[in-house]
Amino acid sequence: MSKNNKKSMARIVTTAAMLAAASAVIGIICKNLFTFNVYYRFTLENAPVILSGLLFGPVVGGAVGVCADAVSCLMSTNPALHPIISIGAASVGVISGIVPFIVKKNKTAQTATAVALAHAIGQVGIKSIAKVRDFGMPVYGILIGLAFSVLAGTAEMLLIKWLRSQKGLEKYMAGDRK
């Protein structure tokens, strides 16, 4: 492996770890401040996971989702990991990482599509299955979760769109140190 490839890999791993940590911290804060009952909370914890998928692809995005979910669970009052919830968290990153291969060139369309699909499939779809099946959430609660996802997804889309428009992020990802 060349010296530049090692630096690039180190940059990806470091950035992915920071995004996983940011997602976990956001999740922990939101669990304490914005939980309305055991099933519903307003959180922007998916934003770092979606960003990691958009920047680094589906494998890194999925890994960031699983790591963030594990740390968030281990640091919360209920330290038990739930496999379906973890699959939902991973799918947020995986889906976000697949989108740039389908939606070419337009970063705004990529971001909007990634956020919408990640929330629809990972957050509302997969995680709701676990909440209904294993935690007793009523089926109509999926619609309430969808409403929370629309609000959070809108905020995440605007945040990620802004972050991706920053020249400093592009330079960092390209390896420029100027």
ABEGO torsion letter per residue (X at the ends): XBAAAAAAAAAAAAAAAAAAAAAAAAAAAAAAAABABAABBBBAAAAAAAAAAAAAEAAAAAAAAAAAAAAAAAABABABBBAAAAAAAAAAAAAAAAAAAABBGBAAAAAAAAAAAAAAAAAAAAAAAAAAAAAGBBAAAAAAAAAAAAAAAAAAAAAAAAAAABAAAAAAAAGBAX
